[in-house]
Amino acid sequence: MRNKQKAVIVVFVLIILFNFMWFNGLATSNISVIEADKGVVNLSYKDLDDGIVELSGEWLYYDSLFVEDLVSANSEQDDNFELVNIPEYQKYQKDKNTKSFFRYGTYQLLIKGLEPDKAYGIYSREQVTSYQLYVNNKLNLFNGKVGRTKETSVPEWMPKNSVVYSDENGTLKLQMEISNFLYEDGLFWCSPYIGSPDQIYRYHVQQLIVDVSLNAVFGIIGLAFLLLFFQVKHERSVFYYAIFVLIMTVRMFFTASRAVMLFFPDISWEVVVRIEYLSGFLLLPSIIVFVAYLMNYSKAVHVRNACLGLATFTTIFVMMADHVTYTQFLNPYLYVALFSIIISIILIFLHYRKYVFYETILIISFVNFLIGLFQQLYGDTAAWVPIAVFNSVLGFSFILLDQFRIHIKEQEFLAINAAIDPLTSLYNRKFLINFSKSRFRDSLELNMSYVLFLDIDGFKHVNDIYGHDIGDEVMQIIGMRLKNCFSVTDYVFRYGGDEFVILMICDHIEHVKRKAKSVIKSINEPIVVGNTLHHVGISIGITPCDLDKRFDFEYYINASDKAMYSAKTSGGNRYEFDKQFG
């Protein structure tokens, strides 16, 4: 593994560490968690102008009651509550006998110790699946429409913030109505935040900007590699990588801050959730196919077919099943992904040192995946998988960009070998033909140019007397001398045998004459091969290019060839201009 590749690996590890630290800081920066006790939290010692408070802990919960039930004149329900720890989310429930989350009810928290009659900001992420937040008996925030039945409840997931005012005693009574009949994973699963209005607003906007920006980066990377696949390198690994990233782009668009609802506010919750889950389920088969083709696995086609079958089945299943059914497969899916990644790491280790740089990047990426999945399964409610996928996307991009670098070098090597005469290292006739078709006119637009046709005098004698091996060595020296005679802006072609064509860029005919004389002088110098001196000459025909006449390169070559023939029949070892051009 080269030093540059080692440096890339070090940079990649540092990027992963930075992104995880940054993401953790983004989720927790300036935020303190204060646990409520028996439905009451005292913030008298907390300066909310200097930070944000997450309102977790014990809330009062009134099962199957809404605020209107609690404030009704004849209500006898004030003491009919239980204490529930917030967030109320499936993976936090220690008691496996916890009742189903398919229910509705009201959560209540009394906040004390605030400044009287002061404005505060409230922020709530999505709850399961719809909510209405009352503050001091006034509706403040809502998502969808709460209902006592599945038919009357309208789900919605959208982060929102608002401004509230404490009463004259410096208290706020929060009552969160939540109803859920579709999602067996939680009810009140995101604790609300309180702080100054500016702090809350900035936090909400910051979350939105980060999520949308991350989504845009995924989209740009996916489209860029898809374009590279079609335009530059038709390798299946590039195609499947682009598909993987674009699937992640769709998932981010439908999950992170629910950006899809900013662009399509009328989209239904059902469509949003189905696409969210479907895109999540499709990530695993797409990444497996990508890695199989990247590592040139001998049975990659079978892996692709199996994953395609799984993706097809998953798509039909998510589109046809009800929410309760397909959402229950999320945690099993995460464990399958966990198991698949561990197996992939083991397989890479078993085949290690075949593609060391790629394998190292893959192992680091998969370990990063494991961190994200473990945090998702056993950590807090923050979604760590997107940032882990982002890290992996960077790693996979490093691999593919390295492949593109190698591909470009190979293409340059092939192009050079296709354009260069192997004996003289000059441009060959094939390149001359391509040059004539595509670049000749462009080279004339701003320059005065001359075409020279050269033929070696006496070279046949060298071949006949000393053989072709000696002749080849003599020709190599001739090619080197011709190359040294002309500028880097000139084009020197070996036309065939002992014939050469030059496209010379210059602004004065006298310069061409001096150049022709220097070429004759250079070729006339004795050529030493072994212990033998060889003497050859050169005949040169010259034709000036006329911009006003749309002649092609071949026309000027033929004209200068005639001039060269005239020079040769006049005794050789001289130059002549084509007579029709004066």
ZAMARGU-4260 file (C-alpha; in steps of 0.2 Angstrom, whole numbers, plus 5000, padded with zeros to 4 digits):
<rodrens>
0) 5000/5000/5000 | 5007/5017/4995 | 5010/5031/5007 | 4997/5042/4999 | 4984/5028/5002
5) 4990/5026/5020 | 4987/5045/5022 | 4969/5043/5014 | 4965/5030/5027 | 4972/5041/5042
10) 4962/5056/5035 | 4946/5044/5033 | 4948/5039/5052 | 4949/5057/5057 | 4934/5062/5047
15) 4924/5048/5055 | 4929/5053/5073 | 4926/5071/5069 | 4909/5068/5062 | 4903/5057/5077
20) 4909/5070/5089 | 4901/5084/5079 | 4885/5075/5077 | 4885/5071/5096 | 4889/5089/5100
25) 4875/5095/5088 | 4862/5084/5097 | 4868/5089/5115 | 4876/5106/5113 | 4869/5119/5125
30) 4856/5106/5130 | 4854/5100/5148 | 4842/5086/5153 | 4832/5089/5168 | 4821/5075/5175
35) 4804/5079/5181 | 4798/5072/5197 | 4780/5066/5199 | 4774/5078/5185 | 4784/5093/5191
40) 4800/5101/5186 | 4808/5116/5194 | 4819/5127/5183 | 4822/5141/5196 | 4840/5138/5196
45) 4842/5137/5177 | 4845/5152/5166 | 4835/5148/5150 | 4843/5163/5141 | 4859/5153/5142
50) 4854/5136/5136 | 4840/5124/5132 | 4832/5111/5143 | 4825/5094/5138 | 4810/5090/5148
55) 4811/5072/5152 | 4807/5062/5168 | 4790/5058/5176 | 4775/5065/5168 | 4757/5063/5173
60) 4748/5052/5161 | 4729/5051/5159 | 4725/5036/5149 | 4710/5038/5136 | 4707/5056/5141
65) 4710/5072/5132 | 4712/5089/5139 | 4694/5093/5136 | 4690/5078/5147 | 4701/5085/5161
70) 4694/5103/5161 | 4676/5098/5160 | 4666/5105/5174 | 4660/5088/5180 | 4677/5079/5178
75) 4682/5068/5192 | 4698/5062/5183 | 4711/5074/5190 | 4718/5060/5201 | 4716/5046/5189
80) 4734/5046/5182 | 4749/5036/5182 | 4767/5042/5181 | 4776/5038/5165 | 4794/5041/5161
85) 4797/5052/5145 | 4802/5048/5132 | 4790/5033/5132 | 4798/5023/5118 | 4798/5004/5116
90) 4817/5002/5118 | 4817/5011/5135 | 4803/5000/5143 | 4810/4989/5156 | 4794/4981/5159
95) 4790/4969/5145 | 4772/4969/5151 | 4770/4987/5146 | 4753/4989/5138 | 4751/4992/5120
100) 4755/5009/5112 | 4740/5008/5102 | 4730/5020/5113 | 4727/5039/5116 | 4729/5049/5131
105) 4736/5065/5139 | 4753/5068/5147 | 4755/5083/5159 | 4770/5092/5166 | 4770/5108/5177
110) 4785/5119/5175 | 4789/5130/5190 | 4803/5143/5194 | 4801/5153/5177 | 4801/5172/5177
115) 4783/5178/5177 | 4774/5184/5161 | 4790/5180/5151 | 4791/5173/5133 | 4799/5156/5131
120) 4802/5145/5116 | 4795/5127/5115 | 4801/5114/5102 | 4794/5097/5099 | 4800/5084/5087
125) 4788/5071/5080 | 4777/5060/5092 | 4768/5044/5088 | 4758/5047/5078 | 4749/5064/5081
130) 4748/5076/5095 | 4741/5093/5102 | 4752/5102/5115 | 4742/5114/5126 | 4751/5127/5136
135) 4742/5135/5151 | 4726/5128/5143 | 4729/5135/5126 | 4733/5125/5111 | 4751/5129/5106
140) 4758/5116/5094 | 4750/5101/5085 | 4755/5088/5072 | 4740/5080/5063 | 4724/5078/5072
145) 4722/5068/5088 | 4707/5056/5089 | 4699/5043/5100 | 4698/5030/5086 | 4709/5026/5071
150) 4696/5033/5059 | 4696/5050/5068 | 4715/5052/5071 | 4726/5060/5057 | 4744/5056/5059
155) 4758/5068/5055 | 4777/5069/5059 | 4785/5086/5058 | 4797/5095/5070 | 4789/5112/5076
160) 4793/5126/5088 | 4782/5140/5095 | 4783/5154/5108 | 4773/5153/5125 | 4771/5165/5140
165) 4773/5160/5158 | 4759/5165/5170 | 4760/5178/5184 | 4767/5164/5195 | 4781/5160/5183
170) 4773/5143/5179 | 4769/5133/5163 | 4757/5119/5162 | 4761/5107/5147 | 4747/5095/5142
175) 4752/5084/5127 | 4738/5075/5119 | 4744/5060/5109 | 4734/5047/5099 | 4742/5032/5090
180) 4733/5017/5081 | 4746/5013/5068 | 4764/5012/5076 | 4769/4999/5089 | 4785/5007/5095
185) 4780/5022/5106 | 4768/5036/5110 | 4777/5051/5118 | 4794/5047/5111 | 4803/5064/5109
190) 4804/5075/5125 | 4800/5093/5121 | 4813/5107/5124 | 4811/5124/5132 | 4822/5139/5131
195) 4823/5157/5126 | 4813/5160/5109 | 4829/5164/5100 | 4838/5148/5107 | 4824/5137/5102
200) 4821/5145/5085 | 4840/5144/5081 | 4840/5125/5087 | 4826/5121/5075 | 4833/5130/5060
205) 4850/5122/5064 | 4843/5105/5064 | 4834/5109/5047 | 4849/5116/5039 | 4860/5101/5044
210) 4848/5088/5038 | 4844/5097/5022 | 4862/5100/5018 | 4867/5081/5022 | 4853/5076/5011
215) 4859/5087/4997 | 4877/5080/4999 | 4870/5062/4997 | 4860/5067/4982 | 4875/5076/4973
220) 4887/5061/4977 | 4874/5049/4970 | 4871/5058/4954 | 4889/5062/4952 | 4894/5044/4952
225) 4879/5039/4941 | 4885/5052/4929 | 4903/5045/4930 | 4896/5027/4927 | 4887/5032/4911
230) 4900/5044/4904 | 4917/5037/4910 | 4918/5020/4918 | 4905/5007/4914 | 4908/4997/4930
235) 4894/4989/4939 | 4901/4993/4956 | 4900/5012/4952 | 4882/5009/4946 | 4877/5000/4962
240) 4886/5012/4973 | 4876/5027/4965 | 4860/5017/4968 | 4864/5014/4986 | 4868/5033/4989
245) 4852/5038/4980 | 4842/5027/4990 | 4849/5035/5006 | 4845/5052/4998 | 4827/5047/4997
250) 4827/5040/5014 | 4835/5056/5021 | 4822/5067/5011 | 4808/5057/5019 | 4815/5056/5037
255) 4827/5070/5042 | 4817/5085/5048 | 4804/5078/5036 | 4811/5089/5022 | 4798/5081/5009
260) 4784/5090/5018 | 4792/5107/5016 | 4792/5104/4997 | 4776/5094/4996 | 4765/5099/5011
265) 4750/5089/5005 | 4759/5073/5005 | 4750/5060/5016 | 4758/5052/5031 | 4755/5035/5024
270) 4766/5038/5009 | 4780/5047/5019 | 4781/5032/5031 | 4780/5019/5018 | 4794/5027/5008
275) 4804/5030/5024 | 4803/5011/5028 | 4805/5005/5010 | 4821/5015/5007 | 4828/5009/5024
280) 4825/4991/5020 | 4833/4993/5002 | 4849/5000/5009 | 4856/4983/5015 | 4854/4973/4998
285) 4860/4988/4988 | 4876/4989/4999 | 4879/4970/4998 | 4878/4970/4979 | 4890/4985/4978
290) 4903/4977/4989 | 4902/4960/4980 | 4906/4969/4963 | 4919/4980/4971 | 4929/4966/4977
295) 4926/4956/4961 | 4918/4942/4970 | 4917/4927/4959 | 4898/4924/4962 | 4893/4943/4962
300) 4880/4939/4949 | 4871/4927/4961 | 4873/4939/4975 | 4865/4952/4964 | 4850/4941/4959
305) 4847/4936/4977 | 4847/4954/4983 | 4836/4959/4968 | 4824/4946/4973 | 4824/4952/4991
310) 4822/4970/4986 | 4807/4965/4975 | 4799/4955/4989 | 4802/4969/5001 | 4795/4983/4990
315) 4779/4973/4987 | 4778/4969/5006 | 4779/4987/5012 | 4768/4993/4998 | 4754/4980/5002
320) 4755/4977/5020 | 4747/4988/5033 | 4758/5000/5044 | 4756/4989/5060 | 4764/4974/5050
325) 4778/4981/5041 | 4784/4993/5054 | 4786/4978/5066 | 4801/4972/5055 | 4812/4987/5059
330) 4821/4980/5074 | 4823/4963/5066 | 4830/4971/5050 | 4843/4981/5060 | 4849/4965/5068
335) 4850/4957/5051 | 4860/4972/5045 | 4871/4970/5061 | 4874/4952/5058 | 4877/4955/5039
340) 4890/4968/5043 | 4899/4957/5055 | 4900/4943/5042 | 4906/4955/5029 | 4920/4961/5040
345) 4925/4942/5044 | 4925/4938/5025 | 4936/4953/5021 | 4948/4948/5034 | 4949/4931/5027
350) 4953/4938/5010 | 4964/4952/5016 | 4979/4958/5006 | 4971/4955/4989 | 4965/4974/4988
355) 4973/4980/5004 | 4968/4999/5002 | 4950/4995/4997 | 4949/4981/5011 | 4955/4993/5024
360) 4943/5006/5019 | 4929/4994/5019 | 4933/4987/5036 | 4934/5004/5044 | 4917/5009/5035
365) 4908/4993/5042 | 4915/4996/5059 | 4908/5014/5058 | 4891/5006/5052 | 4892/4995/5068
370) 4894/5010/5079 | 4879/5018/5071 | 4868/5003/5072 | 4872/4999/5090 | 4868/5018/5095
375) 4852/5016/5085 | 4847/5000/5094 | 4854/5003/5112 | 4858/5022/5113 | 4847/5037/5113
380) 4833/5042/5101 | 4845/5052/5090 | 4846/5044/5073 | 4865/5039/5071 | 4863/5028/5056
385) 4863/5043/5044 | 4879/5050/5050 | 4887/5032/5050 | 4881/5030/5032 | 4888/5047/5027
390) 4905/5042/5034 | 4904/5026/5024 | 4899/5035/5008 | 4915/5045/5010 | 4925/5030/5012
395) 4917/5021/4997 | 4920/5037/4987 | 4938/5036/4991 | 4939/5019/4985 | 4930/5023/4968
400) 4940/5039/4966 | 4956/5029/4967 | 4949/5017/4954 | 4945/5031/4943 | 4963/5038/4946
405) 4969/5021/4940 | 4957/5020/4926 | 4962/5037/4920 | 4981/5032/4920 | 4977/5016/4911
410) 4967/5026/4898 | 4981/5038/4896 | 4994/5024/4895 | 4983/5015/4881 | 4980/5032/4872
415) 4999/5036/4872 | 5003/5018/4866 | 4989/5020/4853 | 4996/5037/4847 | 5015/5034/4848
420) 5026/5025/4836 | 5035/5012/4847 | 5051/5013/4837 | 5054/5032/4836 | 5042/5038/4851
425) 5035/5050/4838 | 5016/5052/4834 | 5011/5037/4823 | 5000/5038/4807 | 4984/5032/4817
430) 4986/5047/4828 | 4989/5058/4812 | 4972/5052/4805 | 4963/5056/4821 | 4972/5073/4822
435) 4967/5077/4805 | 4948/5074/4808 | 4947/5082/4825 | 4960/5094/4829 | 4969/5101/4814
440) 4957/5115/4810 | 4958/5121/4828 | 4977/5122/4828 | 4976/5133/4813 | 4964/5146/4819
445) 4976/5158/4828 | 4992/5152/4821 | 5002/5152/4805 | 5006/5134/4801 | 5017/5124/4789
450) 5016/5106/4784 | 5033/5098/4781 | 5035/5081/4772 | 5052/5072/4776 | 5060/5057/4768
455) 5076/5050/4773 | 5089/5049/4759 | 5100/5033/4759 | 5090/5024/4772 | 5086/5009/4761
460) 5105/5007/4758 | 5107/5005/4777 | 5093/4992/4778 | 5100/4982/4763 | 5118/4981/4768
465) 5117/4980/4787 | 5100/4972/4790 | 5084/4978/4798 | 5090/4977/4816 | 5103/4990/4812
470) 5091/5000/4802 | 5079/5001/4817 | 5093/5008/4828 | 5097/5021/4815 | 5078/5025/4814
475) 5077/5027/4832 | 5092/5040/4832 | 5084/5049/4817 | 5067/5050/4827 | 5076/5057/4842
480) 5085/5070/4832 | 5069/5076/4823 | 5060/5077/4840 | 5074/5088/4847 | 5074/5099/4831
485) 5056/5105/4834 | 5046/5114/4848 | 5034/5106/4860 | 5020/5116/4850 | 5024/5107/4834
490) 5018/5090/4829 | 5030/5077/4823 | 5022/5061/4815 | 5031/5046/4808 | 5020/5044/4792
495) 5027/5027/4788 | 5044/5018/4784 | 5057/5032/4783 | 5044/5046/4780 | 5039/5059/4792
500) 5026/5073/4793 | 5028/5089/4803 | 5014/5102/4807 | 5025/5117/4812 | 5018/5132/4821
505) 5027/5148/4817 | 5024/5166/4811 | 5037/5169/4797 | 5043/5159/4782 | 5061/5163/4786
510) 5059/5153/4803 | 5053/5138/4793 | 5068/5139/4781 | 5080/5140/4796 | 5071/5126/4804
515) 5073/5115/4788 | 5091/5119/4787 | 5094/5114/4805 | 5085/5098/4802 | 5096/5094/4787
520) 5111/5098/4797 | 5106/5087/4811 | 5101/5072/4801 | 5118/5074/4791 | 5128/5071/4807
525) 5135/5053/4807 | 5125/5040/4816 | 5135/5028/4826 | 5128/5010/4828 | 5140/4998/4836
530) 5157/5002/4828 | 5150/5008/4812 | 5146/5025/4806 | 5131/5028/4795 | 5127/5043/4784
535) 5110/5048/4778 | 5102/5063/4772 | 5084/5070/4771 | 5073/5078/4758 | 5060/5090/4764
540) 5044/5097/4756 | 5035/5112/4764 | 5018/5119/4761 | 5010/5134/4770 | 4993/5132/4777
545) 4980/5144/4771 | 4966/5149/4783 | 4955/5156/4770 | 4954/5139/4761 | 4946/5125/4770
550) 4958/5111/4765 | 4960/5096/4776 | 4977/5090/4783 | 4978/5076/4770 | 4978/5089/4757
555) 4993/5099/4764 | 5002/5082/4767 | 5000/5077/4748 | 5006/5095/4743 | 5021/5094/4753
560) 5024/5076/4748 | 5025/5082/4730 | 5037/5096/4735 | 5048/5083/4744 | 5048/5072/4729
565) 5054/5087/4719 | 5068/5090/4732 | 5073/5072/4731 | 5074/5071/4712 | 5084/5087/4712
570) 5098/5078/4722 | 5091/5076/4739 | 5097/5083/4756 | 5088/5099/4753 | 5071/5107/4755
575) 5058/5114/4743 | 5041/5123/4745 | 5026/5117/4735 | 5026/5128/4720 | 5007/5131/4719
580) 5008/5141/4735 | 5022/5151/4728
</rodrens>
